[in-house]
Amino acid sequence: MASNRIGRINEELQRELAELLREVKDPRVQSAMVSLTGVQATPDLRYAKVRFSVLQEEKAKDVLKGLKSASGWLRRELGSRLQLRYTPELVFEADDSLRYGAHMSELLAKLGTQKEEET
């Protein structure tokens, strides 16, 4: 039952953070297309791992620095918007699962064309 609650809190954190990212004034975050791919809070709600992806991979490090810089403001805004006993400390992490998925699709397509050529 507690895991269901954590799941709902994760979804709510992700929704609120996505809205707040539009208001971040750091140029490193504003200049890139940032999308949140997931939020995973610890059961005691002290920490939340926030995964994000960036359209331009070369800007990911700058965006990470910008998000870390804005994490205090984001945490304060989350605390005022959500009714939680503890507002989790945000830990940002670049998510490369989209690139990995595209790479796997590419490999599978190559295997398919090789198999057709062999038969």
N, C-alpha and C positions, 0 to 999 in steps of 0.2 A: 504494500500500500504506500509506503514511503517513496518507493521508486517512481510511482505514478505522480506523486506530488513534485518530485525533483524534475520529472519530465515536463510537467506543466510550467514550472518555474523557468526551466531552460528555454522553453518556447517564448515565454513572456520576456525574459531577458533579451533574447535575440530580436524580438519584435521592437522593443524599446530602444535597443542599441542601434538598430537599423535606422530608426527615426532620428536618433541623436547624431548619427554620423553625418547627416545632411547639415547639421548646425555647427560642426567642428570647424573652427576658423584656421586651423593649421594648414598652410599651403601644400604641405607634403601629402595630406589626406585629401584635400579638395581637388588636387590636380589629377588624381587617378580615379578610375572606376573601381571602387571597393565594394565588395559584396560579402556579407557574413554567411559562412557556410554551416556554422554550428556553434552552439554554446553548451559547455558541459560544466555544471557546477558540482562541487563536492557535496556530499550529504549534509555536512554541517553548515553549508552556505558561506564559508569563509573565503573561498577562492572560486573563480569561474574561468575556465579556459575558453577563450573566444578565438575561433578559427575564421580566417578571412582569406579571400582570394582577390587578386588584382588582375585586371585585364592585361596590362603590360607587365610581364614578369620582371623586367629590369627595374621597375619602381617598387618592388615588394619590400626591399630593405628600407627605403625611405619612408614608405607608408608605415612600416612597423615602428620606426623611430617616432613618427608623428603620432601614432596611436598610443604608444607608451607615454609620450609627452602629455597627451590629452586624457590619460586614464583617470587622473584625479578628478577632473571636471566631469567626465562620463560617470564615474562612480557616484559623485554627489548628485547629479541629475537623476540617476537611477534610484537613488535613495529617496528622492522627493517624489518620484513617480510611482514607485512600487511600495506596497505595504509589507515589508519584510523586517524581521527582527534584526538581521544583519544584512548589510549590503556587501556583496562579495567583492573581493579585490580582483581586478580584471588582469588576466595574463593573456597577452595576445600571441598568436602563433599563425604563421603563414601556412595556408593549406594548398598543397600541390596535387590534390586528388583529381582535379579536372584535367590537368596536364597529363597525369598518369593514366587516366581513363582514355584520353585521346590517343596516347601512345599505344595502349593495349588494343584499341580499335584498329589502329593502323597496322599493328602486327597481325591481328586476325585477318584483316583484309588481304595482307600480303600472303598469308598462308592459304587463303581461299583461292587466290589467283594462281599460286604455285600448284595447288592440287588440280585445278582445272587444266593447267598446261600439261601435267603429267598424264592425264587420262585422255 
